Amino acid sequence: MEKRMSTEELAERFDRAIDEGHIYALYQPQINHATGRMIGAEALMRWKDPEYGMQYPADFIPALEEKGLIYRADLYLFEQICRFQRKIMESGLNPVPISFNISRFDIYEHDYVTVIEEIRNRVNVPVRLLRAEITESSAIGGMELVEDLLSKLHEAGYVVEMDDFGSGYSSLNILKDLSVDVIKLDMRFMSGNVGGRGGIIISSMVQMTKWLRTPVIAEGVETMEQADYMKSIGCNYIQGYLYSKPISDEEFTKELDRLDHEPMAAAMKLVDTMNAGKFWSPESLETLIFSNFVGGAAIFTYENGKAEILRVNPKYIKEIGMNMNAHDFIDKNPWRNLGIEGKRAYEFAIKKAIKSNEEETVETWRTFESRCCGEEKICIRSNIRVIGRAGEQYLIYAMIQNITAEKKRYIDLFDSERRFRFASEQANVYAWEFDFRTREMRPCFRCMRDLHLPPVIRNYPEPVFDDGVFPEDYREMYYKMLSDLENGAESAEAVIPLTVGRVPFHVRYTTEFDENGKPLKAYGSATLVVDNAEEE
């Protein structure tokens, strides 16, 4: 039989409950939904009276608080948790950290940390196996006391968790002011459903906590659909009836033996040179540089094939063009513009950057569409680098450059040159190209076949004079021709006797310029000079 006891009855039976073990702990495992491994557990206080049966926490905890007994109950349960951990260690099993709850009344006891440390040291349990858990509501109205308690707990080496985050009225302020190590999300936002407004709020919370480098545990997960949704937004750690109800120490020991374990990973770990707080602050130097002094840049997350753009700067939008704005990028799937081949190339570059921890470059064609400009295909060169990591999620910094004009010019020239070389091989014509920057000359097939030239001639034209292809007495004239082209001449031509037989050829050059008018390459050809009299 279960019968609810009154506040007075609970108070009267409290001492006996402590002495005879009617108050005890149940343990609810915490599981990594991505791996199925146990990362920890939470100890929950229960009271089973031999006469009245099970008493519910919603009834007896407020009664103990009202009668000033909750402090003693919490210390008693803390000692039971320590003894349980000691028992696990002595049995040869590998323990996981267990969280113990701190009530708001414990916070008012200035010697609370001193007392639990005395208990822990007496039972001889490492502090790494215990996690302190405060509720969000306990911090409201007593912020200075909570800050002092957290400071003492951290000094003693405890990991501190904030329970029921999101259920209070001042969640963001509390998260801003309290340096907790783990956030436990209240899944009541879901109200039994996945997605919707509640899902949007929880997704935002998870992303926010990653930037605070704070791991997240979803508490109260009851369905596989909820767990899969949490995993999809980057929260793998689950506590709730889906995996296990709160269980006895004997049942928990069996689960501990059955399941593999793993430590809780930290949330987003940024590169050492980055400070998350400064980066998101609109007044910081980091944001000033990102927005105004670097080229087109974006920050996005990548995890198992999924990407989400978090931020783009004004120059990113300008580089793309198309009269778009930041929302056109942040609110959309970043893969939508790339196509299958582009996505494959970009992901390959991301994986290289993850592995190398260095900057990687990738060029991709993307199709953009806007209301005013219609649809346009643009080639983007991206330099990407990993700047943060949280488990399998990576934070990527990308610098972009619109190289569409450069690519189209190269394609046009390649096609033109290909056609020209094909024609020259059918006629009595030689062709080559000269790169002003590298001083390299690349001859056509007929040049290599007839004149025995290599595929690439470096420090051109010095080697062709040394080999006798060009006569020595034309050296000065030929060097001046190349100098005029390099200084901006669009073309140049002359009749030059080539090879040891001094056969006259009509040599012509045409210059290719970049978008700033600077000469890039010169395309040369040599056509045999035919004597009209001989022809007749």
Beta strands, then each sheet from edge to edge (+ up, - down):
strand 1: 23-32
strand 2: 37-49
strand 3: 53-55
strand 4: 98-102
strand 5: 130-135
strand 6: 159-165
strand 7: 182-186
strand 8: 216-219
strand 9: 237-239
strand 10: 269-270
strand 11: 296-303
strand 12: 306-312
strand 13: 360-370
strand 14: 374-390
strand 15: 393-402
strand 16: 429-435
strand 17: 440-443
strand 18: 457-458
strand 19: 491-498
strand 20: 503-513
strand 21: 519-528
sheet 1: 3+ 2- 1+ 9- 8- 7- 6- 5- 4-
sheet 2: 10+ 14- 13+
sheet 3: 10+ 14- 15+ 11- 12+
sheet 4: 18+ 17- 16+ 21- 20+ 19-
end
